[in-house]
């Protein structure tokens, strides 16, 4: 009898030991991203996201990043998250559109006047508001929205471009983005779909004469070696997001969710800091090696913004006009609000 009781006590003790081990076991969240170390997204993951969650959770929750499309590209990362093959993923706000329109407001041309305005408004209220909507409609919990490269700027090998009419008839490289196509066309240039990998050669040979790309990427690709005229018109902000599949997020404990949000906040702050420096460093090199970096005055900027009205009209139904107007109003863009309303775009 005593032997039976002793064995029973040992079994109970073993079960408790195993249970305690499971309770304290490390939970790993797999992250798929096209970012990599050496650029702001990858460095912020490495320097802020991963160490912060390990620290606040005491090692109970960790993030395992997979960089440079090693697991998936942007859209397929979201799809794999839905399938439970990974938990976290990053993408541009534009590619998040494959799952819902909640983040499309970030892609509206001239929704932001500057990187500082974009960072401030996004962090103060806009990212949370739109991420709350995304949680309901997209099957993904958007944890933070941030910049990857700041704004696109015009660079060309043809000559000085100060106002849209200076682009008339020039062959301008575009991506598959309908917004970009509309902007380039409305500014008077001839939109030419052209592969990114061939762009340097295309500018060099005159197949295309201009591009509308975020300046850090123009620097990385050394486009300033062949395109010697730049125009700082801004317009299209390079928004990105970090998300987690909703079902897997909801399976986390409240404590684990808290750890995750703390890490995401640290990541958002770090990536914004690194991204701003990335933009500044790229522009510094470009400016030192070109013939002209032109900054339009406010009257000229009105002409550039006017070319964006059709893009806003085409995007109607994908964004809340009240939210968009609030963003513009907080930046003192009353003239642009009036232009959009007159055209029926807002």
C-alpha positions as CSV (number, residue, x, y, z in Angstrom):
1,X,0.0,0.0,0.0
2,X,2.8,2.3,1.0
3,X,4.6,1.4,-2.2
4,X,1.5,2.2,-4.3
5,X,1.1,5.6,-2.6
6,X,4.7,6.4,-3.1
7,X,4.5,5.6,-6.8
8,X,1.3,7.8,-7.1
9,X,3.1,10.7,-5.4
10,X,6.0,10.3,-7.8
11,X,3.6,10.4,-10.8
12,X,1.9,13.5,-9.5
13,X,5.3,15.2,-9.0
14,X,6.4,14.3,-12.5
15,X,3.2,15.6,-14.0
16,X,3.6,18.9,-12.1
17,X,7.3,19.1,-13.2
18,X,6.3,18.6,-16.9
19,X,3.4,21.1,-16.6
20,X,5.8,23.7,-15.1
21,X,8.2,23.1,-18.0
22,X,5.4,23.6,-20.6
23,X,4.2,26.7,-18.8
24,X,7.7,28.2,-18.8
25,X,8.6,27.0,-22.3
26,X,9.7,29.5,-24.9
27,X,7.1,30.5,-27.5
28,X,8.5,31.4,-30.8
29,X,6.8,33.8,-33.3
30,X,8.2,33.4,-36.8
31,X,8.5,36.6,-38.8
32,X,8.6,36.8,-42.6
33,X,10.0,40.0,-44.2
34,X,11.6,41.3,-47.4
35,X,13.7,43.6,-45.2
36,X,17.3,42.7,-44.3
37,X,20.1,43.8,-42.0
38,X,21.8,46.9,-43.4
39,X,18.5,48.7,-44.2
40,X,16.2,50.3,-41.6
41,X,13.5,47.5,-41.4
42,X,16.0,44.7,-40.9
43,X,18.1,46.7,-38.5
44,X,15.1,47.7,-36.4
45,X,13.9,44.1,-36.2
46,X,17.4,43.0,-35.1
47,X,18.0,46.0,-32.7
48,X,14.6,46.6,-31.3
49,X,11.8,44.1,-32.1
50,X,13.7,40.9,-31.2
51,X,15.6,42.1,-28.1
52,X,12.7,44.0,-26.7
53,X,10.3,41.1,-26.7
54,X,12.9,38.8,-25.3
55,X,13.6,41.3,-22.5
56,X,10.0,42.1,-21.5
57,X,8.9,38.5,-21.6
58,X,12.0,37.2,-19.8
59,X,12.6,34.9,-22.7
60,X,9.2,33.3,-22.7
61,X,8.3,34.9,-26.0
62,X,10.8,35.3,-28.8
63,X,10.7,36.4,-32.5
64,X,12.5,34.4,-35.1
65,X,13.1,36.7,-38.2
66,X,13.5,35.4,-41.7
67,X,14.9,38.2,-43.9
68,X,15.3,38.9,-47.6
69,X,12.2,36.9,-48.9
70,X,13.8,33.7,-47.5
71,X,10.3,32.6,-46.5
72,X,8.0,34.7,-48.6
73,X,7.4,38.0,-50.5
74,X,5.1,40.6,-49.0
75,X,1.7,39.3,-50.2
76,X,2.6,35.7,-49.7
77,X,3.9,36.4,-46.2
78,X,0.4,37.6,-45.3
79,X,-1.1,34.5,-46.9
80,X,1.3,32.2,-45.1
81,X,0.4,33.9,-41.8
82,X,-3.3,33.2,-42.5
83,X,-2.3,29.5,-43.0
84,X,-0.5,29.3,-39.7
85,X,2.9,28.8,-41.4
86,X,4.3,32.0,-39.7
87,X,2.9,34.5,-37.3
88,X,4.3,38.0,-38.1
89,X,5.0,39.7,-41.4
90,X,5.9,43.0,-42.9
91,X,4.8,44.7,-46.1
92,X,4.2,48.0,-47.8
93,X,0.8,49.5,-46.9
94,X,0.0,49.1,-50.6
95,X,0.5,45.3,-50.5
96,X,-1.6,45.1,-47.3
97,X,-4.4,46.1,-49.7
98,X,-4.6,42.5,-50.8
99,X,-6.3,41.8,-47.4
100,X,-8.4,45.0,-46.9
101,X,-8.4,48.7,-47.5
102,X,-7.8,49.9,-44.0
103,X,-4.3,51.1,-44.7
104,X,-5.0,52.6,-48.1
105,X,-5.2,56.1,-46.6
106,X,-1.5,56.0,-46.2
107,X,-1.0,55.6,-49.9
108,X,-2.9,58.6,-51.0
109,X,-0.6,61.1,-52.8
110,X,0.1,64.2,-50.7
111,X,-1.8,62.9,-47.7
112,X,1.5,64.0,-45.9
113,X,3.6,67.1,-46.4
114,X,6.8,65.8,-44.8
115,X,8.4,62.8,-43.1
116,X,8.0,64.6,-39.8
117,X,4.3,65.0,-40.4
118,X,3.9,61.4,-41.5
119,X,5.7,60.1,-38.4
120,X,3.9,62.4,-36.0
121,X,0.4,61.8,-37.2
122,X,0.8,58.1,-37.7
123,X,2.2,57.6,-34.2
124,X,-0.2,60.0,-32.5
125,X,-3.5,58.5,-33.8
126,X,-3.8,57.5,-37.4
127,X,-1.9,54.1,-37.3
128,X,-4.0,52.9,-34.3
129,X,-7.3,54.1,-35.9
130,X,-6.6,52.3,-39.2
131,X,-5.1,49.2,-37.5
132,X,-8.2,48.8,-35.4
133,X,-10.2,48.8,-38.6
134,X,-7.8,46.3,-40.2
135,X,-8.2,44.0,-37.3
136,X,-11.9,43.7,-38.1
137,X,-11.8,43.4,-41.9
138,X,-8.4,42.0,-42.9
139,X,-7.7,38.9,-40.7
140,X,-4.5,40.6,-39.5
141,X,-3.7,42.6,-36.5
142,X,-1.7,45.6,-37.7
143,X,0.8,46.4,-34.9
144,X,2.5,49.5,-36.3
145,X,2.8,51.6,-39.5
146,X,6.1,53.1,-40.4
147,X,8.2,54.6,-43.3
148,X,10.6,52.7,-45.5
149,X,12.4,55.3,-47.6
150,X,10.4,58.4,-46.8
151,X,8.9,60.0,-50.0
152,X,9.4,59.3,-53.6
153,X,11.2,62.1,-55.5
154,X,11.6,62.8,-59.2
155,X,15.0,62.1,-60.8
156,X,15.7,62.4,-64.5
157,X,18.5,62.4,-67.1
158,X,16.7,64.8,-69.4
159,X,17.0,68.2,-67.8
160,X,15.7,70.6,-65.0
161,X,12.1,69.9,-63.9
162,X,10.5,72.6,-61.8
163,X,6.8,72.3,-62.6
164,X,4.7,69.5,-64.1
165,X,4.8,71.0,-67.6
166,X,8.6,70.5,-67.7
167,X,7.9,66.8,-67.8
168,X,5.7,67.0,-71.0
169,X,6.5,64.2,-73.4
170,X,9.4,62.7,-71.4
171,X,9.4,58.9,-71.1
172,X,9.1,58.2,-67.3
173,X,9.5,54.8,-65.7
174,X,6.5,53.6,-63.7
175,X,5.7,50.5,-61.7
176,X,2.4,48.6,-61.8
177,X,0.9,51.0,-59.2
178,X,-2.2,52.7,-60.6
179,X,-1.6,55.7,-58.4
180,X,2.0,56.2,-59.8
181,X,0.8,55.7,-63.4
182,X,-2.0,58.4,-62.9
183,X,0.5,60.9,-61.3
184,X,3.1,60.6,-64.0
185,X,0.5,60.8,-66.8
186,X,-1.3,63.8,-65.2
187,X,2.1,65.6,-64.8
188,X,2.5,65.4,-68.5
189,X,5.1,62.6,-68.9
190,X,4.7,59.4,-70.9
191,X,4.4,56.5,-68.4
192,X,6.6,53.5,-69.3
193,X,6.3,50.3,-67.2
194,X,9.9,49.3,-66.7
195,X,11.7,46.7,-64.6
196,X,13.6,48.0,-61.5
197,X,16.6,45.8,-62.1
198,X,17.1,47.4,-65.6
199,X,16.4,51.0,-64.7
200,X,20.1,52.2,-64.5
201,X,20.7,50.9,-68.0
202,X,17.4,52.2,-69.2
203,X,18.3,55.7,-68.0
204,X,21.8,55.4,-69.4
205,X,20.6,54.4,-72.9
206,X,17.5,56.8,-73.0
207,X,14.9,54.0,-73.1
208,X,13.4,56.0,-70.2
209,X,14.5,59.4,-68.9
210,X,13.1,59.6,-65.5
211,X,11.9,57.8,-62.4
212,X,9.8,58.4,-59.3
213,X,11.5,56.4,-56.5
214,X,12.3,57.0,-52.8
215,X,15.7,58.7,-52.6
216,X,17.4,56.0,-50.5
217,X,16.7,53.4,-53.1
218,X,17.8,55.8,-55.9
219,X,21.1,56.1,-54.0
220,X,21.4,52.3,-53.4
221,X,20.8,51.7,-57.2
222,X,23.2,54.6,-58.0
223,X,20.7,56.2,-60.3
224,X,22.2,59.6,-59.6
225,X,25.1,58.6,-61.7
226,X,22.9,58.7,-64.8
227,X,20.0,60.9,-63.7
228,X,21.5,64.3,-62.8
229,X,18.3,66.4,-62.2
230,X,16.2,65.9,-59.1
231,X,13.0,67.5,-58.0
232,X,11.8,67.3,-54.4
233,X,8.0,67.0,-54.8
234,X,7.2,64.3,-52.3
235,X,3.7,63.0,-52.7
236,X,3.8,59.3,-52.4
237,X,4.9,58.2,-48.9
238,X,6.6,54.8,-48.6
239,X,4.4,53.4,-45.8
240,X,5.0,49.9,-44.4
241,X,3.4,47.8,-41.7
242,X,4.1,45.0,-39.2
243,X,1.2,42.6,-38.6
244,X,0.2,39.3,-37.0
245,X,-2.4,36.9,-38.2
246,X,-5.6,37.6,-36.2
247,X,-6.4,34.0,-35.2
248,X,-2.9,33.4,-33.9
249,X,-2.9,36.8,-32.1
250,X,-6.1,36.0,-30.4
251,X,-4.7,32.7,-29.1
252,X,-2.0,34.7,-27.2
253,X,-2.6,35.4,-23.5
254,X,-3.2,39.1,-22.5
255,X,0.3,39.1,-21.0
256,X,1.8,37.9,-24.3
257,X,-0.2,40.5,-26.3
258,X,1.2,43.2,-24.0
259,X,4.8,42.0,-24.6
260,X,4.2,42.0,-28.3
261,X,2.7,45.5,-28.4
262,X,5.6,46.8,-26.3
263,X,8.1,45.3,-28.8
264,X,6.2,46.6,-31.8
265,X,6.2,50.1,-30.3
266,X,10.0,49.9,-29.8
267,X,10.4,48.6,-33.3
268,X,8.3,51.5,-34.7
269,X,10.3,54.1,-32.9
270,X,13.6,52.5,-34.0
271,X,12.7,52.0,-37.6
272,X,11.5,55.6,-37.9
273,X,14.8,56.9,-36.4
274,X,16.9,54.7,-38.8
275,X,14.7,55.4,-41.8
276,X,15.1,59.2,-41.4
277,X,18.9,58.9,-41.3
278,X,18.8,56.5,-44.3
279,X,16.9,59.2,-46.3
280,X,19.2,62.0,-45.1
281,X,22.4,60.0,-45.9
282,X,21.1,59.0,-49.4
283,X,20.0,62.5,-50.3
284,X,23.4,63.9,-49.1
285,X,25.3,61.7,-51.5
286,X,22.9,62.4,-54.4
287,X,23.0,66.2,-53.9
288,X,26.8,66.1,-54.0
289,X,26.9,64.3,-57.3
290,X,24.1,65.8,-59.5
291,X,23.6,69.1,-61.4
292,X,20.4,70.2,-59.7
293,X,18.3,69.3,-56.7
294,X,15.2,71.6,-57.0
295,X,12.8,72.4,-54.2
296,X,9.5,73.9,-55.6
297,X,8.0,76.9,-53.9
298,X,4.4,76.7,-52.5
299,X,2.8,78.0,-55.7
300,X,4.6,75.4,-57.7
301,X,3.7,72.7,-55.2
302,X,0.0,73.5,-55.8
303,X,0.5,72.5,-59.5
304,X,2.1,69.2,-58.4
305,X,-0.7,68.4,-56.0
306,X,-3.3,69.2,-58.6
307,X,-2.0,66.3,-60.6
308,X,-2.9,64.0,-57.7
309,X,-6.6,64.8,-57.7
310,X,-7.5,62.0,-60.2
311,X,-5.6,59.5,-58.1
312,X,-7.8,60.5,-55.1
313,X,-10.9,60.2,-57.3
314,X,-9.9,56.7,-58.4
315,X,-9.3,55.7,-54.8
316,X,-12.8,56.8,-53.6
317,X,-14.4,54.1,-51.5
318,X,-11.1,52.8,-50.2
319,X,-10.6,55.4,-47.5
320,X,-12.7,57.4,-45.0
321,X,-12.9,61.0,-46.3
322,X,-13.4,62.3,-42.8
323,X,-10.2,60.7,-41.7
324,X,-8.3,61.9,-44.7
325,X,-9.6,65.5,-44.3
326,X,-8.5,65.4,-40.6
327,X,-5.0,64.4,-41.6
328,X,-4.7,67.2,-44.2
329,X,-6.2,69.8,-41.9
330,X,-3.7,69.0,-39.1
331,X,-1.0,69.9,-41.6
332,X,-2.6,73.2,-42.7
333,X,-3.4,71.9,-46.2
334,X,-6.7,73.8,-46.5
335,X,-6.1,74.7,-50.2
336,X,-5.6,71.1,-51.1
337,X,-8.7,70.1,-49.2
338,X,-10.7,72.7,-51.2
339,X,-9.2,71.4,-54.5
340,X,-10.2,67.8,-53.6
341,X,-13.7,68.8,-52.5
342,X,-14.3,70.8,-55.6
343,X,-13.3,67.8,-57.7
344,X,-15.5,65.5,-55.7
345,X,-12.5,63.5,-54.4
346,X,-13.1,64.3,-50.8
